[in-house]
Amino acid sequence: MAVDMLLHASTSVNMTSMKLVQDLDACCTPLLSSPLSEDAAETLATALQALADPARLRLLSLIAACPGSEACGCELTAPIGLSQPTVSHHLKVLHEAGLLERERRGKWVYFRVRPEPLASLRSALSA
């Protein structure tokens, strides 16, 4: 059995310090409109860490491209080319960041893209 090596530093994100992307609306003015406070910069950087990995970006785009922007976790390992535990880790990071919802249906877990947090990131990065 092959084990995927976590080659990117962003995969070792400290899960206990992960802030929800929704925190951006409460603290952050758009990045380019005025200088960020230290707290706002920390919140924005933490939110962006959830997306700062090619596998996570691919997972988010794969799920968004599915009908209803929803996919079973079992359907995501083959297209990404990573093992199930590695894909589960990336899905957990995206879920804890507030970018995905998850729902257990029997023994399967389905993931759905949450558009509101992505809109918050978009507005935080806008001019």
URJONOR-V956263 format. One record per pair of residues at least 24 apart in sequence whose ideal C-beta (glycine too) atoms are under 7 Angstrom apart, sorted by the first residue. I is the first residue (numbers start at 0). J is the second residue. If there is no record, write none. Layout:
# URJONOR-V956263
I|J ; I|J
This chain:
# URJONOR-V956263
1|82 ; 2|82 ; 3|81 ; 3|82 ; 3|85 ; 7|52 ; 9|48 ; 9|51 ; 9|52 ; 10|52 ; 12|48 ; 12|92 ; 14|95 ; 16|45 ; 17|45 ; 17|49 ; 17|95 ; 17|96 ; 18|42 ; 18|45 ; 18|46 ; 19|96 ; 19|97 ; 20|46 ; 20|96 ; 20|97 ; 20|98 ; 20|116 ; 20|119 ; 20|120 ; 21|97 ; 21|116 ; 21|119 ; 23|119 ; 23|120 ; 23|123 ; 24|119 ; 27|123 ; 29|122 ; 29|123 ; 29|125 ; 29|126 ; 30|123 ; 30|124 ; 31|126 ; 43|123 ; 46|96 ; 46|120 ; 49|92 ; 49|93 ; 49|96 ; 49|98 ; 52|89 ; 54|79 ; 54|81 ; 54|89 ; 55|89 ; 55|92 ; 55|93 ; 58|89 ; 58|90 ; 58|93 ; 59|93 ; 59|98 ; 59|112 ; 62|99 ; 62|110 ; 62|112 ; 63|112 ; 68|111 ; 68|112 ; 69|109 ; 69|110 ; 69|111 ; 70|109 ; 70|110 ; 71|107 ; 71|109 ; 72|108 ; 72|110 ; 73|107
